Amino acid sequence: MITLDIKGTLGKFGYSNIPDSIAEDIIKIVTDVAYATAVKRAPYDPEPDGVHIRDDLQKAFYREIKTGVVWIKSPYGYIAEFGSRHRLAHPYIRPASIAAKNKMKAVIRVSTKRAVDKEKS
């Protein structure tokens, strides 16, 4: 499961004082990025009775706590992510988490630059 919020995910980089309205927009964007990356990288078996991890991915945004979450409802998701002695690992959640954090940093930088430029003019 990926949990994304401003204070926990990027608070250590000094981004904990972002206004709530901007933080909400950023978390929504980043949750979509994490979900799209996980879907793109998740294993998919074209057989009708195969394991369709890609179809079992879910996402949600919780406005009251300004947190986005991406998770898999399949009990087999952890096997694909970490592997087993019978199957090689095929990570899809960890790369999605990295992509989301990078996107969050980029969006915060752009938003901050726009806010500073707006204040100057």
N, C-alpha and C positions, 0 to 999 in steps of 0.2 A: 504494500500500500504506500502511496506517496501522499504526504500531507504537506500542503503549501500554505504558508502564511508569511506576512511581512516580518513580524517580530522574531519568530522562530527560525525561519529559513534564512533570512538575510540580516537579522538583527545584529549579528556579530560583525557585519561590514558597516555598521552605522546607519542603517536604513530603518531604524525603529520609530522615527518621528514623522513618518509620512502621514498626511491627513487621511482620515477614514474614507472619504469619497474617492480619492485617488487610489488608495490601497485596495479598495473593492474592485475597481476596474482592472488594476494590475493583476490581482489574484484570478479574476475571471479569464483574462487573456492567457495567463501562465497555466492555468488548469487545462484550458483547451490545447495548449502546446504539449503538455505532458500526456494528455489523452491521445492526441494525434500521433505522437512519437511512439507511445506504447502500442497502439493499434498497428502502426507501420512495421514495427519490429517483432510483434508477437507471432509465435508459430501458428500456422493454419494448415490443417490437414484437409485436402480437398475431398477425401472420402466421406460419403454420407454419414457413416458411423464413427468417424474420426474425432479427435479432440479439437475443438474449435476455440482455442484460448482467446483469439482475437474477438470473437463474438461475446465473450464473457466479461470483457473489460467494462467498467462502469466509471462514471465521474459525477461529482456533485459539488455544489458551492453552497456554503452555509453563511448567509449574509450576517446573521447576528454575531458570529465570531470571526467573520472575514477570513474564512479558511476554505481552500479547495482541496478535494480529495480525489485520487484516482486509485481504483482497486480492482481486483479480479474476484468474481464470485465463484469461479471454478475451483474445486479442491485440488486440481492438478496444476494450477498456476505456479506454485512454488517449485515443482519438479522441473518445469520448463525453465524457470529463472535460474535455479541453482544446480540443476542436473541431479543425477543419481548414479549409482554404480552401473546401471544399465543404459543410461542416456546422458549424452553430453549436455552441458549447460547451454541455454539459448537465452541470454539475458535480454529482457525487454523493459522491465520496470526500472532498473538502475540507469540505463541510458536515457529513459524518459525523465527521470529525476534530474539528471545532469543537464539535459536540454532545457528543462523548465527553470532551473536555477540560473542558467546562462541567459535565458530569455528575460527572466525577472530582472536581472542586473541591467540588461540593455534597456528595457522599458523604463526602469527607474531613472537611469542616466538621461534618457531622452526627455522624460517628463520633467525632471529637475531642470534640465537646460532650458526647456520651453518656459517653465515658470520663472526662471531667473531672467531670461530675455524679455519676458512680458513685464516684469517688474522694472527693468531698466528703461523701457520705453514709455 
